[in-house]
Amino acid sequence: MIKFIIPAIVVFLIVLFWEKINEIIYNKFNIKINYIVVTISLLILGVIFTLLYF
């Protein structure tokens, strides 16, 4: 049961503090994290679809 609760809490905290996390990373590295997240998610979906195709 703990293996389901801990990831749910982590995801909830990331969603809750997303703007704060994005602002900190933008100030430190001068890049928007939204672009990175979109790119990574598209790559993951591409890999999954490629693996399902072959």
Secondary structure by P-SEA (a helix, b strand, c coil): caaaaaaaaaaaaaaaaaaaaaaaaaaaccccaaaaaaaaaaaaaaaaaaaaac
